Amino acid sequence: DQQVKQNSPSLSVQEGRISILNCDYTNSMFDYFLWYKKYPAEGPTFLISISSIKDKNEDGRFTVFLNKSAKHLSLHIVPSQPGDSAVYFCAASNSGGSNYKLTFGKGTLLTVNP
Amino acid sequence: SQTIHQWPATLVQPVGSPLSLECTVEGTSNPNLYWYRQAAGRGLQLLFYSVGIGQISSEVPQNLSASRPQDRQFILSSKKLLLSDSGFYLCAWSVVLGNTIYFGEGSWLTVV
């Protein structure tokens, strides 16, 4: 039972354009959402998070949007840079519940072409 | 600032041999500690987490075990490795359970 889904295994964009990475979840108890970036053979790096009380959070070139009714979140990277090429993982948790773990999607490989 | 370090970075072990991966966190007290595994083509799977010394919760039945002998030390072990134990193992820590976690560099394990 995959509670966090990243349906696009890969995405390719041109440098300078917008990258939009999508994530869907099924557990309505999730109230905290995160995005991580991972380079090959390295640990994931925390990028940005959003609580369910918000619908948008912005940090520099990265913006996360949350649509609770659709159980959908997205990560926008503007403008995209070649150094953004990596695997991006979406994660979710029920921060106030008894199941404390972060549930991760399977990741989307972003390639930004110069 | 907080840092997390795990070792060894790469490991090639024969089937049936033991395993020990070690992780330490610096710059924080009483962190929550985690072991994740990323198998080829798959997402990040939580294996164990710990909220304190000697307190280990296992998420999935498996051939592995974890221990926390000190506040900022987390160890992943196996007595006899299986081929299916191959993967990329990640140690992580957090201040609050269910909140942002921070990962180590990862350890590649190949069981041959």
Contacts between the chains, C-beta under 8 A, distances in Angstrom:
chain1	res1	chain2	res2	distance
A	32	B	98	6.6
A	32	B	99	6.6
A	34	B	100	6.2
A	36	B	103	7.8
A	41	B	88	7.7
A	41	B	106	6.8
A	41	B	108	6.9
A	42	B	105	6.2
A	42	B	106	6.3
A	43	B	90	5.3
A	43	B	92	7.7
A	43	B	103	3.5
A	43	B	104	5.2
A	43	B	105	5.2
A	43	B	106	4.7
A	44	B	44	7.3
A	44	B	90	7.4
A	44	B	103	5.0
A	45	B	103	7.4
A	46	B	100	5.6
A	46	B	101	7.6
A	46	B	102	6.3
A	49	B	100	6.0
A	89	B	43	6.9
A	89	B	44	6.5
A	91	B	44	7.9
A	93	B	98	4.2
A	93	B	99	7.3
A	94	B	98	6.6
A	95	B	96	7.5
A	95	B	98	4.1
A	95	B	99	6.0
A	96	B	98	7.6
A	97	B	98	7.4
A	100	B	49	7.5
A	100	B	97	3.7
A	100	B	98	4.2
A	101	B	46	5.0
A	101	B	49	6.7
A	101	B	59	6.9
A	101	B	98	7.2
A	102	B	46	7.5
A	102	B	98	7.1
A	102	B	101	6.1
A	104	B	43	4.7
A	104	B	44	4.2
A	104	B	45	7.9
A	105	B	43	5.9
A	106	B	41	8.0
A	106	B	42	6.2
A	106	B	43	4.0
A	107	B	43	6.1
